[in-house]
Amino acid sequence: MGKTKHQGPIKLPITPAPKHWVSPVPFGLGKVKPKHIRDTLKVVWDNRDNLPYAARILTQGVCDGCALGVAGLHDQTLTGPHLCTTRLNVLRLNTMPAIKEEILHSDIEDLRKYNSTELRKLGRIPYPLSRKKGERTFTRITWDEALNRIAKKIKSIDPKQLAFYLTSRGITNEVYYTAAKLARFLGTNNIDNASRICHSPSKTALKRSLGIGASSCNYMDWIGTDVLVFWGSVAANNQPVSTKYMYAAKRKGTKIIVINPYREPAMDGYWVPSIPDSALFGTKIADDFYQVNIGGDIAFMNGVMKQWFEMEEKEKGSAIDYNFVEAHTNGFNQLQEHVKKQDWDILEKSSGLTKERMAEFAELLASAKSAVFVWSMGLTQHRFGTDNISQVANLAMLRGFIGREHCGVMPIRGHSGVQGSGEMGADPFVLPGGDFQEDNIARMEQIWGFEIPRWQGDIVGVSIENAMLPNDHERKLKVFYTSGGNFLETMPDPNFIKECLENVELRVHQDIIFNTSTLVDAKEEVIVLPAMTRYEQPGGGTSTSTERMVYFSPEIKGPRIEEARSEWEIYVDLAARVKPEAKELMNFTDASQIRKEIAIANPNYDGIQYLNKKGDVFQWGGAWLCEDGICPTEDGRGNLLAIELPELRKPEGHFYVTTRRGKQFNSMIYDETDAFNNADRYDVLINEEDAKELNIAEGEAIVVYNKFGYFHGRAKYAETQRSNLLVFWPEGNVLIPKGVYEKYAGIPEYNAAVIVEKAESFHAHKDTKYVEKRIEDLEVEIG
């Protein structure tokens, strides 16, 4: 943990910077770009029935969108107001009235005609609901009926047949902590959270490489660092406020590098609406793009290190920071030996980049005195995601870019609550304050006052798949209790996930809105519980940002949904009904009581107990983790790891496909058209040369397919790396194999080898089994 305190916020320069402008044409007229003014006016219109409350949420609450940590309209990085379209889009979830009763209780088949966007717009869930097997409509039930039924079912099954899941949608640390305690109180370790499908490899890799489980630095470190690298991250789209930090960094002379298969327009140029000269003329963000192959990052990083070692042979100290490496790392010799053996031809083929380009990046970093590496799902959502992140840590340690100002490694979080989820113990591999290991288990048993089961819990994907096990199997999923989340739209192979959800005996959906998974049948019953938002939570709540800032968000005066309850209160009530004889062990009566216990359970959070009013915030761990190179590992040193090249499994003549996000928040889609490239949700981003070799015209109907599924879309020419395709998520999930999880962190694989054909050819040959034969060939080649 660091001793230096965060020194923000700082001021932006006032004078314009024409050298960074995208275009002299005001407001980017004629260019494909977000229309911030129009979108803001639309949000005002959507919230017209509740504008005073909406205004209070924006000015008093902590953002429930991304994890930058904007409290009210301010943050800890830059002075001045901050407001982005991501937060504005999510706003309506908090101000909507309840679903009209005539719609709420209509025939289930009528409800199933709505997609998730349409379901979301119906309004909030007003009161507990039940739909038993064979019933055509939801029935209103009381809270007592709902919780008694859930409790009775839980008591009738083996705890290993029970699983909990919590999404990241506005959920507070208090809710995560109470859920983590409840799961163990009921005897199950099957509890997981939304980081499993976004940043679980980041935590796993950083723990093994540096001994930390979060960003080592701050957003302020972007501003003035020599090099700022975005790796598989489109922060301008997913965390729009961060464009102000990028603008400030550019003004300080920082070089911004983007490493991604697609030359993302949002990272090429952006019109920051709250900065006058940027709003008028745009800001060129990226100084360079390195367009790696999907899954080619490990090869690229090995190439960078290989170049460094070749530089060292000519001049010692020209690339490696030996003072840092010798004082603060293990494994240097093994890593050097491993990298030197790498073949340049293989590195070029795997990465998709030439030796010259890899050397160019290596020399840029070698000449830099500081750098910050930022990444997101482009690195994590692979079956080798943990190795990807350990490679980033290797680069940082070899150059000494750890534990000091303007340096660090940052997994940028896309959702406001998710950083705290594991730190509160809502994870099968951890408990509050540490990993799921005997010493920490014993410590938490002393704090909680009850025995914690020793068996290893399942990640959420495996829990869901366990619904398909034989009925007498001890891990057959029989009760699935989910707080938010829509696995039909976030997991690979949606049809299989639907089948799994239908095989659960009792499903509990604790949420503020309906989504498509809420409407799926269960073997016995579906119970829906109406939850409060974070702004309605009595006593307020806290959330942890990407940079480890713990913010207090107060309860905000406004209208309330008829019977919605705070999520932590629901968990406490359920615990008392399942185990009335021990209910005093789960007897939280207010949010401040939970925060006091969190401070004891997770020592990093000592300070959370004092957060109780608007504006209260502290940062755990100090400004920089691993400050002065000292890591929280057994020997205080970081671990350099020799990472093998992954097998990419893309046969010649085939493509690799990955998923990307458009105008959406998680799986909640807010526009059918991507504001940055004008693509719609069924456009397939394909390199123009690749398309022309297949005689595919732009806009032409195509089919992308493999042995897992078929995706019918249209070709859209884009600046992608050759042989790499991008489809929108979740629409493209039909192409992704089920049950493929990263071996260390359990994140699902979200990439696959595919065939691309014109739709007319695909359908013309289908009757002759041509397509089936192509798939058989693909199975042989990559199996």
FINULO-566264 format. One line per field, with one value per residue (C-alpha): residue number from 1; x, y, z. Coordinates in steps of 0.001 Angstrom, whole numbers, padded with zeros to 6 digits. Layout:
// residues N
seq c(NUM_...)
u c(X_...)
v c(Y_...)
w c(Z_...)
//
This chain:
// residues 783
seq c(1_2_3_4_5_6_7_8_9_10_11_12_13_14_15_16_17_18_19_20_21_22_23_24_25_26_27_28_29_30_31_32_33_34_35_36_37_38_39_40_41_42_43_44_45_46_47_48_49_50_51_52_53_54_55_56_57_58_59_60_61_62_63_64_65_66_67_68_69_70_71_72_73_74_75_76_77_78_79_80_81_82_83_84_85_86_87_88_89_90_91_92_93_94_95_96_97_98_99_100_101_102_103_104_105_106_107_108_109_110_111_112_113_114_115_116_117_118_119_120_121_122_123_124_125_126_127_128_129_130_131_132_133_134_135_136_137_138_139_140_141_142_143_144_145_146_147_148_149_150_151_152_153_154_155_156_157_158_159_160_161_162_163_164_165_166_167_168_169_170_171_172_173_174_175_176_177_178_179_180_181_182_183_184_185_186_187_188_189_190_191_192_193_194_195_196_197_198_199_200_201_202_203_204_205_206_207_208_209_210_211_212_213_214_215_216_217_218_219_220_221_222_223_224_225_226_227_228_229_230_231_232_233_234_235_236_237_238_239_240_241_242_243_244_245_246_247_248_249_250_251_252_253_254_255_256_257_258_259_260_261_262_263_264_265_266_267_268_269_270_271_272_273_274_275_276_277_278_279_280_281_282_283_284_285_286_287_288_289_290_291_292_293_294_295_296_297_298_299_300_301_302_303_304_305_306_307_308_309_310_311_312_313_314_315_316_317_318_319_320_321_322_323_324_325_326_327_328_329_330_331_332_333_334_335_336_337_338_339_340_341_342_343_344_345_346_347_348_349_350_351_352_353_354_355_356_357_358_359_360_361_362_363_364_365_366_367_368_369_370_371_372_373_374_375_376_377_378_379_380_381_382_383_384_385_386_387_388_389_390_391_392_393_394_395_396_397_398_399_400_401_402_403_404_405_406_407_408_409_410_411_412_413_414_415_416_417_418_419_420_421_422_423_424_425_426_427_428_429_430_431_432_433_434_435_436_437_438_439_440_441_442_443_444_445_446_447_448_449_450_451_452_453_454_455_456_457_458_459_460_461_462_463_464_465_466_467_468_469_470_471_472_473_474_475_476_477_478_479_480_481_482_483_484_485_486_487_488_489_490_491_492_493_494_495_496_497_498_499_500_501_502_503_504_505_506_507_508_509_510_511_512_513_514_515_516_517_518_519_520_521_522_523_524_525_526_527_528_529_530_531_532_533_534_535_536_537_538_539_540_541_542_543_544_545_546_547_548_549_550_551_552_553_554_555_556_557_558_559_560_561_562_563_564_565_566_567_568_569_570_571_572_573_574_575_576_577_578_579_580_581_582_583_584_585_586_587_588_589_590_591_592_593_594_595_596_597_598_599_600_601_602_603_604_605_606_607_608_609_610_611_612_613_614_615_616_617_618_619_620_621_622_623_624_625_626_627_628_629_630_631_632_633_634_635_636_637_638_639_640_641_642_643_644_645_646_647_648_649_650_651_652_653_654_655_656_657_658_659_660_661_662_663_664_665_666_667_668_669_670_671_672_673_674_675_676_677_678_679_680_681_682_683_684_685_686_687_688_689_690_691_692_693_694_695_696_697_698_699_700_701_702_703_704_705_706_707_708_709_710_711_712_713_714_715_716_717_718_719_720_721_722_723_724_725_726_727_728_729_730_731_732_733_734_735_736_737_738_739_740_741_742_743_744_745_746_747_748_749_750_751_752_753_754_755_756_757_758_759_760_761_762_763_764_765_766_767_768_769_770_771_772_773_774_775_776_777_778_779_780_781_782_783)
u c(000000_001189_001893_001364_-002115_-004036_-003465_-006405_-008346_-006386_-007444_-007691_-005887_-008179_-006526_-007415_-004933_-005410_-002648_-004894_-008031_-009664_-011110_-011513_-015178_-017221_-019048_-017737_-020429_-020567_-018657_-019975_-019864_-022071_-024626_-024269_-026701_-029427_-028854_-028986_-032244_-033649_-032752_-034468_-037559_-037503_-037345_-039835_-042257_-039630_-037136_-036575_-035728_-033508_-031640_-031086_-029714_-027226_-026122_-026133_-025607_-022534_-022753_-024283_-022860_-019155_-016572_-014789_-016289_-018172_-019927_-022604_-021031_-017438_-014590_-011128_-009189_-010230_-012047_-015251_-018492_-018568_-021572_-021645_-024235_-023602_-024787_-027649_-028822_-028900_-030730_-034185_-033823_-034005_-036864_-039325_-042745_-043952_-045025_-048726_-050705_-052486_-049089_-047443_-050130_-050642_-050095_-046474_-046325_-047300_-044525_-042059_-042726_-040780_-037009_-034954_-034885_-038672_-039055_-036797_-038970_-042106_-041072_-040067_-041163_-043725_-044199_-043262_-044463_-044745_-045203_-045356_-044806_-047690_-049055_-049641_-049290_-047412_-049383_-048936_-047787_-046801_-043228_-043971_-045240_-042248_-039544_-041210_-041370_-037732_-036672_-038648_-037037_-033516_-034024_-035081_-031902_-028190_-026385_-024236_-027451_-027935_-026188_-026226_-025237_-025016_-024736_-022906_-025909_-025748_-025160_-023418_-020632_-023174_-025290_-022301_-021045_-024423_-024913_-021443_-022209_-025670_-024341_-021855_-024470_-026707_-023818_-022954_-019852_-021638_-021743_-020424_-020616_-020422_-016626_-016563_-017373_-015318_-012259_-011776_-008468_-007214_-007487_-006103_-003112_-002276_-002402_000103_002343_002239_000230_-002531_-006129_-006880_-005467_-002029_-002466_-004961_-006567_-004414_-001393_-002618_-002070_001637_002788_005074_003015_-000591_-001507_-005096_-005056_-008284_-010128_-012424_-012656_-014106_-017181_-017508_-016256_-016869_-015837_-012345_-011958_-011460_-008510_-007144_-007553_-005675_-002957_-002552_-002169_000688_002483_001447_001549_-001579_-001291_-004200_-003671_-006748_-007722_-010026_-009025_-011747_-013111_-013923_-010229_-009109_-010967_-013551_-015611_-015547_-018797_-017700_-014438_-015196_-012445_-012900_-016696_-016195_-013294_-012781_-009622_-007259_-006753_-004564_-001081_-000816_-002777_-001226_-003770_-003022_-004818_-007602_-005705_-002336_-001409_000876_002890_003046_004294_006844_008028_008372_010420_012513_013363_014311_016691_018247_018700_020345_022922_024043_023860_023160_020429_018982_015658_015531_015380_017871_017690_013980_014241_017075_015600_011931_011299_011754_012089_014099_016527_013782_011756_014779_015660_012042_011683_015015_013957_010873_010904_010209_008265_005901_005542_004649_002115_000471_000392_-000472_002214_005655_008908_009451_006170_006873_010332_008812_006574_009421_011657_008882_008514_012287_012738_009854_010477_006894_003902_000439_-001118_-004939_-006922_-010365_-012223_-010059_-007406_-009504_-012221_-009987_-009332_-005815_-006943_-004867_-001722_-002530_-002583_000551_002298_001253_002649_005889_006270_005588_008078_010865_010653_010016_006606_005151_004583_005341_003778_002528_003129_001002_-001299_-005028_-007887_-010480_-013859_-016980_-019542_-019795_-020164_-018008_-014607_-016047_-017823_-014866_-013428_-016689_-016460_-019199_-016949_-016341_-012569_-012404_-013762_-013627_-010024_-008363_-008509_-010544_-007729_-007726_-006219_-008716_-011612_-010744_-010430_-013856_-015437_-014318_-015875_-019098_-019609_-020534_-018757_-017885_-018038_-014579_-015528_-014725_-017707_-018449_-018171_-021533_-021175_-020553_-023374_-025802_-024547_-025029_-028776_-028333_-026832_-028879_-031466_-029678_-026282_-025030_-024224_-027399_-028480_-031966_-032233_-030666_-030946_-029816_-029689_-029991_-028203_-029460_-027538_-029502_-027646_-024315_-023213_-022135_-024678_-027948_-030095_-028138_-028345_-032124_-032297_-030237_-032432_-035541_-034034_-033676_-036442_-036755_-035318_-035367_-034942_-034252_-034245_-035664_-036862_-037842_-035472_-035837_-034418_-037098_-039695_-038059_-039957_-038635_-039277_-041321_-041514_-040071_-040220_-039522_-038552_-038627_-035343_-034489_-031867_-028745_-030331_-033319_-031269_-031986_-028850_-027135_-024491_-020914_-019217_-015560_-014162_-011504_-008851_-009949_-011841_-014671_-017518_-020580_-023835_-026623_-030253_-031986_-035432_-037934_-040776_-040575_-041792_-044691_-043045_-039391_-036926_-033225_-031354_-029328_-032555_-034026_-030988_-031210_-034919_-034288_-031528_-033910_-036466_-034021_-032200_-034370_-032339_-029207_-030746_-028884_-025701_-027188_-029087_-028080_-030553_-029064_-026455_-023974_-023847_-022793_-020064_-018684_-018426_-016859_-014089_-013279_-013710_-011577_-008764_-008217_-011640_-010869_-012384_-015633_-017308_-016905_-018633_-022129_-022845_-022649_-019054_-017469_-014725_-011416_-008964_-007793_-004153_-002927_-002162_-000029_-000060_003421_004793_008605_008441_007444_004683_002240_003636_005330_008796_007740_008786_006841_006942_008081_006424_007373_004132_003703_002069_-001531_-002769_-005038_-006906_-007717_-007379_-006147_-008936_-011039_-011587_-011338_-014354_-014662_-017428_-017609_-019938_-022005_-024230_-025076_-024496_-023551_-026276_-028719_-028814_-029717_-029456_-029566_-026879_-023301_-022687_-018986_-019106_-022763_-022973_-026191_-026410_-026238_-023382_-020225_-017058_-014751_-011562_-012338_-009603_-010860_-014393_-013370_-011403_-014705_-016528_-018603_-019829_-020388_-023900_-024317_-026061_-023603_-023626_-020895_-020950_-019116_-020070_-021573_-024033_-025003_-025018_-026974_-025771_-024433_-020859_-019544_-016111_-013949_-010314_-009863_-006769_-006906_-008765_-010372_-014117_-016090_-019759_-021831_-022392_-024738_-026126_-022963_-022905_-024502_-021033_-019261_-018777_-020422_-018489_-015058_-013599_-010203_-008401_-007261_-010075_-013053_-013992_-015856_-014127_-015708_-013776_-014069_-012924_-015618_-016420_-017844_-020041_-022452_-025958_-027090_-024293_-024907_-028615_-028191_-025904_-027558_-029842_-026845_-025240_-022445_-022642_-022704_-019615_-017795_-018562_-017327_-014092_-013793_-014271_-011528_-009147_-009563_-010715)
v c(000000_003504_006344_009231_010739_011690_015368_016164_017689_019931_022614_022299_024879_027634_028607_026629_024177_024264_021700_019039_019916_017270_019748_023519_022890_023792_021017_018352_019120_016421_013909_010762_011601_011646_014428_015377_018303_016295_013315_015504_017073_013595_012598_015723_014791_011183_012407_015235_013654_013698_016443_017792_014306_013659_016898_015926_012536_014185_016877_014910_011250_009263_008151_004695_004428_003787_003590_006909_008073_011261_012456_014996_016745_016577_014094_013874_014384_017673_020696_021764_019931_016483_014917_012266_010547_007181_008571_010422_007269_005301_008136_007018_003740_005812_008144_005837_005150_001603_-000684_-000293_-003141_-004072_-004668_-006225_-008904_-009505_-012896_-014041_-014555_-010925_-009823_-012015_-010019_-007135_-007023_-005922_-002289_-002252_-004086_-001554_001307_-000254_001012_-000247_-003470_-002282_-005256_-008940_-011250_-014985_-017134_-020875_-023472_-023483_-020101_-017572_-014398_-012981_-012916_-010279_-011721_-010180_-009828_-012410_-014901_-014311_-014604_-017504_-019488_-018730_-019634_-022891_-023925_-023056_-025132_-028127_-028339_-028904_-025523_-026545_-026433_-022746_-019912_-016118_-013562_-009767_-007487_-004147_-001939_000698_-001891_-000546_-002003_-002470_-004736_-006754_-007247_-008329_-010750_-012236_-012730_-014152_-016762_-018099_-017839_-020119_-022520_-021829_-020435_-020209_-016421_-014369_-010923_-009063_-008794_-012472_-011499_-008314_-007882_-011094_-011826_-008364_-009086_-012607_-011512_-008451_-010567_-013081_-010484_-007601_-008799_-006239_-006593_-003122_-000202_000741_004401_007239_009049_012030_009968_010082_013835_014407_010826_010437_007604_006616_003258_002044_-001690_-003249_-000349_002220_004560_007372_005212_003343_006010_009282_011590_010107_012046_015136_013402_012477_016086_017272_014683_015867_019432_018220_016566_012969_010565_008419_004996_002656_-001079_-002687_-004752_-001914_001699_002885_006252_007264_007054_008756_011993_013117_016262_016759_018666_020417_021841_024778_024342_020561_020873_023127_021523_018122_016694_014262_011692_008862_009611_006108_002875_-000581_-002894_-006308_-009483_-010573_-012586_-011382_-009210_-011737_-012107_-008325_-007891_-010669_-008826_-005596_-007341_-009171_-005807_-004489_-007374_-006818_-003145_-004206_-006293_-003131_-000796_-001921_000108_001400_-000397_-002195_-000351_-002609_-000658_-001451_-004998_-006026_-004398_-005220_-008241_-011986_-014065_-011746_-014364_-016854_-014193_-013021_-016561_-017251_-014061_-014351_-017772_-016290_-016414_-013080_-014733_-016397_-013187_-011272_-013861_-014142_-010416_-009252_-006569_-006349_-006538_-002888_-001820_-003817_-002249_001206_000733_-000813_002167_004612_002978_002624_006363_007235_008162_007295_005406_004258_001127_001070_-001934_-003419_-006369_-006437_-008030_-009817_-011608_-014386_-017912_-016572_-013262_-013629_-014191_-011075_-008939_-010504_-009535_-005916_-006170_-007562_-004500_-002148_-003831_-004079_-000313_000514_002020_000969_002694_006307_009403_009191_005438_002380_-000369_000293_-002101_000578_-000441_-000008_-000173_001863_-000909_-003680_-002818_-003290_-006576_-008873_-006650_-007204_-010996_-011474_-013881_-017632_-017152_-014432_-013255_-009672_-008679_-011554_-014736_-017841_-019352_-020981_-018053_-015587_-018021_-018405_-014632_-014031_-016756_-014806_-011621_-013205_-015656_-018649_-021401_-020797_-023799_-024894_-026231_-024159_-022296_-022174_-019222_-018070_-019665_-023077_-022566_-021916_-024940_-027036_-026697_-029381_-031921_-034979_-034166_-036102_-034485_-032597_-029527_-029560_-025884_-025803_-022229_-019343_-015962_-013128_-009426_-007914_-009383_-010906_-014021_-014457_-011391_-011497_-015139_-017078_-019395_-017744_-020747_-023016_-020454_-020298_-024073_-023891_-021195_-023247_-026189_-024303_-025196_-021749_-018571_-015322_-012100_-009193_-006162_-002758_-003659_-006619_-008079_-011040_-013520_-012584_-014022_-017439_-020352_-022234_-025851_-024760_-020988_-017603_-014997_-011338_-008956_-005159_-003520_000046_001989_003224_006676_005238_003124_004241_005579_005965_003703_003580_002518_002067_003623_002277_004268_002859_005962_004952_007443_007995_008479_009813_008794_011314_012678_011830_009542_005888_002711_001186_-001826_-001673_-002493_-001919_-004972_-005439_-005347_-008111_-010310_-009718_-010597_-013771_-014878_-014560_-016775_-019499_-019612_-017883_-019464_-017559_-014404_-012133_-012965_-011290_-008563_-005344_-002595_000314_000998_002647_-000581_-002463_000086_-000335_-004089_-003665_-001562_-004507_-007255_-005577_-003537_-001670_-000145_001276_004722_003644_003795_007577_008152_009446_012589_013988_014546_012050_010031_008311_006280_002944_002068_005619_007282_004399_000736_-000820_002626_002765_-000667_-002498_-005004_-006618_-010076_-012475_-011138_-007611_-008152_-008363_-011521_-011405_-014331_-016091_-016208_-018719_-017746_-018961_-021218_-018917_-021746_-019788_-021975_-020445_-018727_-018203_-015120_-014393_-012606_-010640_-008585_-004836_-002328_000369_002927_000804_000269_-003362_-005231_-002299_-000817_002843_003281_000903_002965_003353_007092_006718_004713_004756_000959_-000701_-003633_-006237_-004727_-006827_-004715_-006182_-005016_-003703_-005773_-008957_-008198_-007525_-010773_-012500_-010297_-008801_-005255_-002827_-003200_-006631_-009338_-011877_-014842_-015318_-018841_-021660_-024860_-022844_-020663_-018362_-014579_-012920_-009381_-006846_-006110_-002748_-001777_-000683_-000118_-003508_-005673_-008140_-011401_-009863_-009241_-007360_-007899_-006123_-007647_-009239_-009851_-011685_-014023_-016747_-017321_-017790_-021290_-022153_-023523_-022154_-020409_-018923_-021392_-018934_-016361_-018149_-015441_-016805_-016766_-014120_-014818_-017513_-018656_-018180_-018471_-015530_-015939_-013887_-014607_-015626_-018224_-019488_-020058_-021358_-024143_-024951_-027593_-029424_-029700_-027387_-025253_-028272_-029640_-026338_-026495_-030087_-029008_-026181_-028601_-030865_-027951_-026344_-029223)
w c(000000_-000787_001626_-000819_-000872_-004001_-004822_-007127_-008611_-010980_-013458_-017216_-019359_-020611_-023869_-027042_-028603_-032411_-033006_-031436_-033396_-035564_-038060_-038522_-039347_-036249_-034345_-036727_-039247_-041905_-039775_-038115_-034421_-031325_-031214_-027572_-027556_-029279_-026981_-023881_-024992_-025588_-022021_-020707_-022704_-021482_-017872_-018309_-015811_-013051_-013856_-010296_-009035_-012078_-011378_-007730_-008767_-011126_-008704_-005438_-006299_-007304_-010946_-011385_-014907_-015408_-012619_-013137_-009873_-010641_-007474_-008195_-011176_-009945_-009562_-008019_-011262_-012872_-011550_-013243_-013987_-015612_-017287_-019994_-022162_-020486_-017170_-018815_-020593_-017342_-015568_-016706_-014818_-011622_-012523_-014284_-012827_-012271_-015102_-015813_-014263_-017489_-019108_-016048_-015799_-019504_-021132_-020922_-024693_-025199_-022854_-024731_-027893_-026314_-026601_-023592_-024700_-024938_-021624_-019937_-021149_-019645_-016219_-012785_-011105_-008499_-006157_-005732_-008498_-009037_-012101_-011569_-014244_-016710_-015607_-018356_-016280_-013322_-010075_-007410_-004088_-000763_000454_003144_000563_-001700_000938_002731_-000527_-001292_002248_002206_-001067_000117_003269_001171_-000939_-000496_-000192_-003184_-005246_-004464_-006315_-006059_-008669_-008494_-011490_-011400_-012175_-009447_-006721_-003633_-001509_001281_-000930_-002192_001355_002721_-000166_000362_004039_003310_000883_003425_006201_004122_003532_-000113_-001793_-005150_-005352_-008232_-009773_-013074_-013067_-014013_-017605_-017796_-015557_-013557_-015409_-014467_-010768_-011122_-013186_-011109_-007935_-009280_-010956_-008460_-005466_-006082_-007275_-008577_-010530_-009234_-010184_-010692_-013599_-012630_-013626_-017228_-017240_-017816_-018347_-021367_-022910_-022241_-023775_-024268_-024840_-026114_-024501_-026089_-023133_-025252_-025884_-022589_-020136_-022014_-019155_-019519_-022782_-020609_-018956_-022387_-023519_-020419_-021070_-024669_-023432_-021194_-024115_-023472_-026427_-026574_-028183_-028967_-029480_-030975_-034065_-035156_-035598_-033244_-034429_-030850_-029963_-033174_-032596_-030056_-029505_-025713_-025064_-021844_-023268_-025613_-028220_-028270_-028548_-031562_-033385_-031785_-030245_-031940_-029224_-030508_-031783_-033227_-033605_-033466_-035055_-033610_-034544_-032228_-029616_-030932_-027948_-026248_-029444_-029815_-026248_-026656_-029765_-027795_-025100_-027696_-029234_-025794_-025211_-028643_-027748_-024500_-026363_-028149_-025155_-021603_-019932_-023209_-022668_-019308_-015966_-014193_-010941_-010653_-012000_-009676_-006589_-007053_-009310_-009573_-012731_-014968_-016269_-017073_-018883_-020847_-021901_-022928_-024971_-026740_-028091_-029760_-033586_-035298_-038124_-035642_-033635_-036792_-037924_-034522_-033736_-037248_-037010_-038560_-036633_-037530_-035961_-032794_-032619_-033065_-030022_-028035_-028727_-027804_-024387_-023958_-024411_-022070_-018457_-017523_-018917_-017897_-019381_-019504_-020716_-020896_-022432_-025562_-023348_-020740_-022716_-023998_-022838_-022073_-020543_-017372_-019442_-021473_-018330_-016853_-020084_-019533_-015999_-017468_-019681_-016779_-014459_-017029_-017493_-013833_-014607_-011250_-007933_-008820_-010338_-013949_-014017_-013491_-014688_-014842_-015647_-016424_-015040_-017107_-014290_-011131_-008582_-009921_-008392_-004922_-005649_-005070_-002347_-000452_-000957_-003568_-005446_-005156_-004877_-002231_001088_002365_002943_001110_-000895_-000077_001959_005385_007288_005810_006235_009923_010319_008752_010879_013943_012559_011305_014142_011987_010098_006446_004078_002901_-000548_-003633_-005082_-008801_-011140_-012446_-015888_-014350_-011846_-014696_-016633_-013487_-014009_-016681_-014271_-013179_-010549_-007809_-008426_-005364_-007515_-009590_-009621_-008134_-006809_-008708_-006993_-009251_-008482_-011942_-014929_-018157_-019085_-022297_-023556_-021773_-022108_-025185_-026846_-025738_-026721_-024386_-021569_-022005_-021681_-018489_-016954_-017761_-015869_-012589_-010153_-008549_-010067_-008129_-010116_-007772_-010038_-010867_-014388_-016528_-019082_-021414_-018898_-016350_-018718_-019168_-017601_-014568_-013623_-010599_-010151_-011054_-008267_-009059_-006268_-006749_-005708_-004882_-006821_-005040_-004731_-002847_-000443_003173_004783_001412_-000015_-001253_-004464_-005411_-008570_-010925_-009040_-005640_-004537_-002188_-002652_-000504_-002413_-000188_-000186_-002451_-001750_-004456_-005523_-004532_-006159_-004271_-002610_-003709_-000945_-000418_-001634_001540_003572_001407_002062_005829_005831_003827_006214_009185_007445_006447_009780_012405_015191_014067_012600_015028_013072_009970_011757_009996_010766_008841_006172_008546_010549_007416_006693_010225_009698_006226_007818_010112_007500_004819_006400_003112_003668_007091_006619_004976_008407_008416_005068_005731_003730_000206_-000892_001505_-000184_000568_-001480_-000183_-000766_-001328_-004637_-005933_-005039_-005014_-004173_-004517_-006159_-002971_-003783_-001323_-002138_000279_-000535_-001531_-005140_-008398_-010494_-014122_-015894_-019114_-021118_-023931_-027213_-027287_-030050_-032059_-033839_-036988_-040080_-043320_-045229_-042129_-039997_-036328_-034862_-031643_-030079_-029518_-027868_-029520_-027866_-024860_-021162_-020589_-022531_-022354_-025857_-026245_-029998_-032940_-034674_-033472_-033194_-034022_-037258_-038294_-038092_-037033_-034664_-037428_-039387_-039548_-039510_-042142_-043813_-047309_-048965_-047289_-048438_-052031_-052183_-051330_-053844_-051029_-051545_-048694_-047332_-048894_-046880_-045514_-043155_-040560_-039189_-037466_-035677_-032827_-034721_-037579_-037708_-040514_-041094_-043570_-044532_-043406_-044582_-041652_-040732_-039122_-039204_-042112_-041357_-038260_-037945_-035332_-034481_-031890_-028462_-027475_-030988_-032059_-029060_-031190_-032710_-029385_-027940_-024634_-021709_-022703_-019643_-018951_-016683_-014022_-013784_-015326_-017833_-020875_-024247_-026507_-029724_-032356_-035791_-038437_-042134_-044075_-047142_-049168_-047951_-051429_-051691_-048190_-048779_-052326_-051182_-047906_-049419_-050877_-047449_-048642_-045519_-043227_-044989_-044515_-040805_-040622_-042265_-039759_-036856_-038205_-038697_-035295_-033131)
//
